[in-house]
Amino acid sequence: MNSPEAAIRFDDLRTLAGRLAAGDLSSRVLVDHAARRIEAAGEDGQCSFTALRLDKARAEAEAIDEARAAGATLPPFAGIPVTVKDLFDLAGEVTRAGSLLLRGAPPAAKDADAIARLRRAGFIVIGRTNMTEFAYSGLGLNPHFGTPLNAWDRQGGRIPGGSSSGAATSVAWGMAAAAIGTDTGGSCRIPAAFNGIVGFKPTASRVSSVGCFPLSATLDSVGPLANTVACCAALDEILHGGPPTTPTPADTPTIIVPDNVLRWGVDDVVGAAFEQALRALRDAGFAIGHSRIGLLDDVDRMNAESVISIYESYRHHARHLADPDSPYDPRVRARMMAGAGVSETRYDDIMNRRRALARQFRDEFGENTFLATPTVSILPPRLSELERDEDYRRLNRTVLRTTAIANCLDGASISLPIRLGQEAPVGFMLTGAHGSDSHLLALAGRIEARLRSRG
């Protein structure tokens, strides 16, 4: 090999797979490169993980390299290092969900379904990534394991976004080729937007959540974070576990910018980057319209109450919450405890309203009409801005406000990185109805190609 280490870039899964198959790279070299990137990131490298498994990863890599050298037929992505959020079971390991509460829990008997599919495709898990405790915030802070700083502005002390904080920073810092996270209200897309990568939230039922510690069984989705749409699409195909689906070429997607969502308040830098992206897409011939979509105001009011997540999380945690000495993050405890005051009747009413809104959205939009919005309306706040609980609550609501639309409507959504000059990365989000995943990924790939060609 000709100095493979100098040429390693974790920017495209299929390119890496091709280089491994051709003998241009070894899996051990990739794992060692990931380890060096973690070390180079210093405290933020360590804080991106709740547990590293580099020794196991090196052993798995060497076994793959030996099998490849012997001419064995290997899975398509054999030997590529990835990370997984600390919500997923890995056989023989404790799943802590970013909490001290579960540190004494028994090791998982088997891999979560999503992890088992990753392994069958040949991926090597190098570590369990940090997260907001029990995934209950869009900001990404964790008082137990530390908070990795934003990959764009580490010196400025900006937050990574959450809850899949370490998933995003592990990819943005080049510590892994991709990451698997979860998204209950934006937890893949928010940190992706804040760190300048791609985050995909599939339709919830598309990917099995068996073996994944729940926040809200109704709203949780399992999705990838990576450097490109193509990488997310490849991972989605693996996680989905079914045959790939290809949208009908004759279908022309429609993109609608909901004006009422933009009026919820958008930072100047975010707004300028979003408008620049829209102009580039219109110049390229994309059909983009503006409209006020009334049902989104209904969704926003429902999401402001958070009845589904607080009800479901409280009931899952009630036994531990009853003990005042249980080592919860106080801010997570406070949010969960709000569920004690939600009656079953109130919960059922909200669930019925949600089903009606999701059905209305699906009927009106179908599989090939998509909403385009900024992923998050603000730039990532600094840690220093979150010291007061009231600011934490306000900013958490702000970062989740737009992304949570897709979870409420049981749809699919993706965040693409855009940038205005040398300003911060901004997320460009596309959201579609239930089951629109394949159409959404195809459209996102076209948009990504156009925006990247514009620099």
C-alpha positions as CSV (number, residue, x, y, z in Angstrom):
1,M,0.0,0.0,0.0
2,N,1.1,3.5,-0.7
3,S,0.9,5.5,2.6
4,P,-2.8,4.7,3.1
5,E,-3.0,6.6,6.4
6,A,-2.3,9.9,4.7
7,A,-5.2,9.3,2.2
8,I,-7.9,8.2,4.6
9,R,-11.1,10.2,4.6
10,F,-14.2,9.1,6.3
11,D,-16.4,10.9,3.7
12,D,-17.9,8.1,1.6
13,L,-18.8,4.6,2.7
14,R,-18.8,3.0,-0.7
15,T,-15.4,4.5,-1.6
16,L,-14.0,3.1,1.7
17,A,-15.6,-0.3,0.9
18,G,-14.0,-0.2,-2.6
19,R,-10.6,0.6,-1.3
20,L,-10.8,-2.2,1.3
21,A,-11.9,-4.7,-1.4
22,A,-9.1,-3.6,-3.7
23,G,-6.4,-4.0,-1.0
24,D,-5.7,-0.2,-1.0
25,L,-6.6,-0.1,2.7
26,S,-6.8,-2.5,5.6
27,S,-9.5,-2.5,8.3
28,R,-6.8,-2.3,11.0
29,V,-5.5,0.9,9.4
30,L,-9.0,2.4,9.5
31,V,-9.5,1.5,13.1
32,D,-6.1,2.9,14.1
33,H,-6.8,6.0,12.2
34,A,-10.1,6.4,14.1
35,A,-8.2,5.9,17.4
36,R,-5.7,8.6,16.5
37,R,-8.5,11.0,15.6
38,I,-10.1,10.4,19.0
39,E,-6.8,11.1,20.7
40,A,-6.2,14.2,18.6
41,A,-9.6,15.7,19.7
42,G,-8.4,15.5,23.3
43,E,-11.1,16.0,25.9
44,D,-13.8,16.3,23.2
45,G,-12.7,13.0,21.7
46,Q,-13.1,11.3,25.1
47,C,-16.4,13.1,25.8
48,S,-17.9,12.0,22.6
49,F,-18.1,8.5,24.0
50,T,-19.5,6.8,27.1
51,A,-17.3,3.7,26.3
52,L,-14.6,3.0,23.7
53,R,-14.1,-0.6,22.5
54,L,-10.9,-0.1,20.5
55,D,-9.2,-3.3,21.6
56,K,-12.2,-5.3,20.4
57,A,-12.4,-3.3,17.3
58,R,-8.7,-3.9,16.4
59,A,-9.3,-7.7,16.9
60,E,-12.3,-7.6,14.7
61,A,-10.4,-5.6,12.1
62,E,-7.5,-8.0,12.1
63,A,-9.9,-11.0,11.6
64,I,-11.5,-9.2,8.7
65,D,-8.1,-8.4,7.1
66,E,-7.0,-12.0,7.4
67,A,-10.3,-13.3,5.9
68,R,-10.0,-10.8,3.0
69,A,-6.4,-11.8,2.4
70,A,-7.5,-15.5,2.3
71,G,-10.0,-14.7,-0.4
72,A,-13.1,-15.1,1.7
73,T,-16.4,-13.5,0.5
74,L,-17.1,-10.7,2.9
75,P,-20.1,-8.4,3.6
76,P,-20.1,-5.2,1.5
77,F,-18.9,-2.9,4.3
78,A,-16.6,-5.3,6.1
79,G,-14.0,-3.5,8.2
80,I,-15.4,0.1,8.3
81,P,-15.5,1.7,11.8
82,V,-18.8,3.2,13.0
83,T,-20.1,4.4,16.3
84,V,-23.5,3.7,18.0
85,K,-25.4,5.8,20.5
86,D,-25.4,4.5,24.1
87,L,-29.1,3.5,23.8
88,F,-28.4,0.4,21.8
89,D,-27.7,-3.1,23.2
90,L,-24.4,-4.6,22.3
91,A,-24.1,-8.3,23.4
92,G,-22.1,-8.6,26.5
93,E,-22.0,-4.9,27.3
94,V,-24.1,-2.7,29.7
95,T,-26.4,-0.2,27.9
96,R,-26.3,2.9,30.1
97,A,-28.3,5.4,28.0
98,G,-25.9,8.2,29.0
99,S,-26.9,7.7,32.7
100,L,-25.3,6.6,35.9
101,L,-28.6,5.0,36.9
102,L,-28.0,1.9,34.7
103,R,-24.3,1.4,35.4
104,G,-25.1,-1.7,37.4
105,A,-27.5,-3.2,34.9
106,P,-26.7,-6.6,33.5
107,P,-24.9,-6.8,30.2
108,A,-27.1,-7.2,27.1
109,A,-27.8,-10.8,26.1
110,K,-27.7,-9.9,22.4
111,D,-27.3,-7.1,20.0
112,A,-30.1,-4.7,19.3
113,D,-31.7,-5.4,15.9
114,A,-30.1,-2.3,14.3
115,I,-26.7,-3.3,15.6
116,A,-27.1,-6.9,14.4
117,R,-27.8,-5.6,10.9
118,L,-24.8,-3.3,11.0
119,R,-22.6,-6.2,12.0
120,R,-24.0,-8.5,9.3
121,A,-23.1,-5.8,6.8
122,G,-19.5,-5.9,8.1
123,F,-19.3,-2.7,10.1
124,I,-17.0,-2.5,13.2
125,V,-18.4,-0.7,16.3
126,I,-15.5,1.3,17.8
127,G,-17.5,2.9,20.6
128,R,-20.7,3.9,22.3
129,T,-21.4,7.6,21.9
130,N,-22.4,10.1,24.5
131,M,-25.8,11.6,24.6
132,T,-28.2,13.6,26.7
133,E,-29.2,11.3,29.5
134,F,-32.0,9.0,28.3
135,A,-32.1,11.1,25.1
136,Y,-34.3,13.7,26.8
137,S,-33.1,17.0,25.3
138,G,-32.2,18.5,22.0
139,L,-29.1,20.3,23.4
140,G,-26.7,17.4,24.1
141,L,-25.5,18.3,27.6
142,N,-24.5,15.4,29.9
143,P,-23.4,16.1,33.5
144,H,-22.3,12.5,34.0
145,F,-19.9,11.9,31.1
146,G,-19.2,15.5,30.0
147,T,-20.4,17.4,27.0
148,P,-18.4,17.2,23.7
149,L,-18.1,20.7,22.2
150,N,-19.3,21.6,18.8
151,A,-16.9,20.5,16.0
152,W,-17.4,23.8,14.2
153,D,-16.7,26.1,17.2
154,R,-14.9,24.2,19.9
155,Q,-13.0,27.3,21.1
156,G,-16.3,29.2,21.4
157,G,-17.6,26.6,23.7
158,R,-20.7,25.9,21.6
159,I,-23.0,22.9,22.3
160,P,-23.1,19.8,20.0
161,G,-26.8,19.5,19.9
162,G,-28.7,16.4,21.0
163,S,-29.6,14.1,22.0
164,S,-27.2,12.2,19.7
165,S,-24.4,14.5,20.6
166,G,-21.4,12.1,20.5
167,A,-22.8,10.5,17.4
168,A,-22.5,13.8,15.5
169,T,-19.2,14.8,16.9
170,S,-17.7,11.4,16.2
171,V,-18.5,11.8,12.5
172,A,-17.7,15.5,12.3
173,W,-14.3,15.1,14.0
174,G,-13.4,12.2,11.7
175,M,-13.4,9.6,14.4
176,A,-15.7,7.2,12.5
177,A,-17.2,6.8,9.0
178,A,-20.8,7.1,10.3
179,A,-22.9,6.8,13.4
180,I,-26.2,5.4,14.4
181,G,-28.5,7.5,16.6
182,T,-32.1,7.9,17.6
183,D,-34.5,10.7,16.9
184,T,-37.6,11.4,19.1
185,G,-38.0,15.1,18.3
186,G,-34.9,15.9,16.3
187,S,-32.1,14.0,18.0
188,C,-30.3,12.9,14.8
189,R,-31.0,16.1,12.8
190,I,-30.2,18.8,15.4
191,P,-26.6,17.7,16.1
192,A,-26.1,17.0,12.4
193,A,-27.1,20.5,11.6
194,F,-25.0,22.0,14.4
195,N,-21.9,20.0,13.3
196,G,-22.2,20.3,9.5
197,I,-23.1,16.7,8.6
198,V,-26.2,14.8,7.4
199,G,-28.7,13.3,9.8
200,F,-31.7,11.2,8.7
201,K,-34.9,10.4,10.6
202,P,-36.8,7.6,8.9
203,T,-40.5,6.8,9.3
204,A,-40.5,5.3,12.8
205,S,-41.7,1.9,11.8
206,R,-39.1,1.6,9.0
207,V,-36.3,0.5,11.4
208,S,-36.7,-1.9,14.3
209,S,-36.1,-0.4,17.8
210,V,-35.9,-3.7,19.5
211,G,-32.9,-3.6,21.9
212,C,-32.9,0.2,21.9
213,F,-33.6,1.8,25.3
214,P,-36.8,3.9,24.8
215,L,-37.6,7.5,25.5
216,S,-41.0,7.5,23.9
217,A,-42.0,4.3,22.1
218,T,-44.5,6.3,20.0
219,L,-42.0,8.9,18.7
220,D,-38.6,7.2,18.7
221,S,-36.9,6.5,15.4
222,V,-33.6,4.9,14.6
223,G,-31.5,6.7,12.0
224,P,-27.9,7.4,10.7
225,L,-25.6,10.4,10.9
226,A,-22.9,10.6,8.2
227,N,-21.0,12.9,5.9
228,T,-23.3,12.4,2.8
229,V,-26.8,11.6,1.8
230,A,-25.5,8.6,0.0
231,C,-23.9,7.2,3.2
232,C,-27.2,7.7,5.1
233,A,-29.1,6.0,2.3
234,A,-26.7,3.0,2.4
235,L,-27.1,2.7,6.1
236,D,-30.9,3.1,5.9
237,E,-31.0,0.2,3.5
238,I,-29.1,-1.9,6.0
239,L,-31.1,-0.8,9.0
240,H,-34.4,-1.1,7.1
241,G,-33.6,-4.8,6.5
242,G,-35.7,-5.0,3.4
243,P,-35.0,-4.8,-0.3
244,P,-34.0,-1.4,-1.6
245,T,-36.8,0.7,-3.0
246,T,-36.3,3.1,-5.9
247,P,-38.7,6.0,-6.5
248,T,-40.4,6.1,-9.9
249,P,-38.2,8.3,-12.2
250,A,-41.2,10.0,-13.7
251,D,-42.3,11.4,-10.3
252,T,-41.3,15.1,-10.0
253,P,-41.0,16.1,-6.3
254,T,-42.7,19.2,-5.0
255,I,-41.0,21.3,-2.4
256,I,-43.0,23.7,-0.2
257,V,-41.6,26.3,2.2
258,P,-44.1,26.7,5.0
259,D,-44.3,30.4,5.7
260,N,-45.8,30.0,9.1
261,V,-42.9,27.9,10.3
262,L,-40.4,30.6,9.1
263,R,-42.4,33.2,11.1
264,W,-41.6,31.2,14.3
265,G,-38.3,33.1,14.4
266,V,-35.1,32.4,12.4
267,D,-31.7,33.7,13.2
268,D,-30.2,36.1,10.6
269,V,-27.3,33.8,9.7
270,V,-29.6,30.7,9.5
271,G,-32.2,32.6,7.4
272,A,-29.6,34.0,5.0
273,A,-28.0,30.6,4.4
274,F,-31.5,29.0,3.9
275,E,-32.5,31.6,1.4
276,Q,-29.3,31.3,-0.5
277,A,-29.9,27.5,-0.7
278,L,-33.4,28.1,-2.0
279,R,-32.1,30.5,-4.7
280,A,-29.5,27.9,-5.8
281,L,-32.2,25.2,-6.1
282,R,-34.6,27.4,-8.0
283,D,-31.8,28.3,-10.4
284,A,-31.3,24.5,-10.9
285,G,-34.9,24.0,-11.8
286,F,-36.3,22.7,-8.6
287,A,-40.0,23.4,-8.1
288,I,-40.3,25.4,-4.8
289,G,-43.4,27.1,-3.6
290,H,-44.4,29.0,-0.5
291,S,-47.6,28.3,1.5
292,R,-49.1,28.7,5.0
293,I,-49.8,25.1,6.2
294,G,-52.3,25.4,8.9
295,L,-51.9,21.9,10.3
296,L,-48.3,22.8,11.3
297,D,-49.7,25.3,13.8
298,D,-51.7,22.6,15.3
299,V,-48.6,20.4,15.4
300,D,-46.6,23.1,17.1
301,R,-49.2,23.6,19.8
302,M,-49.2,19.9,20.5
303,N,-45.5,19.7,20.6
304,A,-45.3,22.6,23.0
305,E,-47.1,20.4,25.5
306,S,-44.9,17.4,25.0
307,V,-47.7,15.2,26.4
308,I,-46.7,12.0,24.6
309,S,-43.0,12.0,25.6
310,I,-43.5,13.1,29.2
311,Y,-46.3,10.5,29.7
312,E,-44.4,7.6,28.2
313,S,-41.0,8.5,29.7
314,Y,-42.5,8.9,33.2
315,R,-44.2,5.6,33.1
316,H,-41.0,3.9,31.9
317,H,-39.0,5.5,34.7
318,A,-41.6,5.9,37.5
319,R,-40.0,3.3,39.8
320,H,-36.6,5.0,39.8
321,L,-38.1,8.5,39.8
322,A,-39.8,7.7,43.1
323,D,-36.4,7.5,44.7
324,P,-35.1,11.0,45.3
325,D,-31.5,9.7,45.4
326,S,-31.6,8.1,42.0
327,P,-28.8,9.8,40.1
328,Y,-30.7,11.5,37.3
329,D,-29.6,14.6,35.6
330,P,-31.9,17.1,37.5
331,R,-33.1,18.6,34.3
332,V,-34.0,15.3,32.8
333,R,-35.7,14.3,36.1
334,A,-37.8,17.5,36.1
335,R,-39.0,16.9,32.5
336,M,-40.0,13.3,33.2
337,M,-41.7,14.1,36.5
338,A,-44.1,16.3,34.6
339,G,-45.6,13.1,33.3
340,A,-46.9,12.3,36.7
341,G,-49.6,14.9,36.2
342,V,-50.8,13.6,32.8
343,S,-53.9,11.4,32.9
344,E,-54.5,8.4,30.7
345,T,-57.5,10.2,29.2
346,R,-55.4,13.2,28.3
347,Y,-52.8,11.0,26.8
348,D,-55.3,9.1,24.7
349,D,-56.8,12.4,23.5
350,I,-53.4,13.6,22.3
351,M,-52.7,10.3,20.6
352,N,-55.9,10.5,18.7
353,R,-55.2,14.1,17.6
354,R,-51.7,13.0,16.5
355,R,-53.1,10.2,14.4
356,A,-55.6,12.5,12.8
357,L,-52.9,15.1,12.0
358,A,-50.5,12.5,10.6
359,R,-53.4,11.1,8.4
360,Q,-54.2,14.6,7.1
361,F,-50.6,15.3,6.3
362,R,-50.2,11.9,4.4
363,D,-53.4,12.5,2.5
364,E,-52.5,16.1,1.5
365,F,-48.9,15.5,0.7
366,G,-48.5,11.9,-0.4
367,E,-45.0,10.4,-0.9
368,N,-43.5,13.1,-3.2
369,T,-44.2,16.5,-1.7
370,F,-41.8,17.8,0.9
371,L,-41.5,20.7,3.4
372,A,-38.3,22.7,3.3
373,T,-37.2,24.6,6.4
374,P,-34.1,25.4,8.4
375,T,-33.4,22.4,10.6
376,V,-32.8,24.6,13.6
377,S,-33.7,28.3,13.6
378,I,-30.6,29.4,15.6
379,L,-26.9,28.8,15.6
380,P,-25.7,26.4,18.4
381,P,-25.7,28.2,21.7
382,R,-22.7,28.4,24.0
383,L,-22.6,26.2,27.1
384,S,-22.4,29.4,29.1
385,E,-25.9,30.4,27.8
386,L,-27.4,27.3,29.4
387,E,-26.4,27.8,33.0
388,R,-29.9,28.9,34.1
389,D,-32.7,26.3,34.0
390,E,-35.1,28.8,32.4
391,D,-32.6,29.4,29.5
392,Y,-32.1,25.7,29.2
393,R,-35.9,25.1,28.8
394,R,-36.3,28.0,26.4
395,L,-33.4,27.0,24.1
396,N,-34.4,23.3,24.2
397,R,-37.9,24.2,23.0
398,T,-36.3,26.4,20.3
399,V,-34.0,23.8,18.8
400,L,-36.7,21.1,18.8
401,R,-39.5,23.2,17.5
402,T,-39.1,22.6,13.8
403,T,-37.6,19.1,13.8
404,A,-40.3,17.7,16.1
405,I,-42.9,18.3,13.3
406,A,-41.8,15.1,11.6
407,N,-42.0,13.0,14.8
408,C,-45.5,14.3,15.6
409,L,-46.7,13.6,12.0
410,D,-45.0,10.1,11.9
411,G,-43.0,11.2,8.8
412,A,-39.5,11.1,7.5
413,S,-37.0,13.9,7.6
414,I,-33.4,14.7,6.7
415,S,-31.0,17.5,7.5
416,L,-28.3,18.6,5.0
417,P,-25.4,20.9,5.8
418,I,-25.4,24.3,4.1
419,R,-23.1,27.3,4.8
420,L,-23.1,31.0,4.1
421,G,-19.5,31.9,3.3
422,Q,-17.3,31.1,6.3
423,E,-20.2,31.3,8.8
424,A,-21.4,28.4,10.9
425,P,-22.9,25.3,9.4
426,V,-26.7,25.5,9.0
427,G,-29.1,22.7,8.4
428,F,-31.4,22.5,5.4
429,M,-34.3,20.2,6.3
430,L,-36.7,18.3,4.1
431,T,-39.7,16.6,5.7
432,G,-42.1,14.2,4.1
433,A,-45.1,12.1,5.1
434,H,-45.2,8.6,6.5
435,G,-43.5,6.2,4.1
436,S,-41.9,8.8,1.9
437,D,-38.4,7.7,2.9
438,S,-37.1,6.5,-0.5
439,H,-38.4,9.6,-2.3
440,L,-37.0,11.8,0.4
441,L,-33.5,10.3,0.2
442,A,-33.5,10.5,-3.6
443,L,-34.5,14.2,-3.5
444,A,-32.0,15.0,-0.8
445,G,-29.2,13.4,-2.9
446,R,-30.1,15.6,-5.8
447,I,-30.2,18.7,-3.6
448,E,-26.9,17.9,-1.9
449,A,-25.2,17.5,-5.3
450,R,-26.5,20.9,-6.4
451,L,-25.6,22.7,-3.2
452,R,-22.1,21.1,-3.2
453,S,-21.5,22.1,-6.8
454,R,-22.2,25.7,-5.8
455,G,-19.4,25.4,-3.1
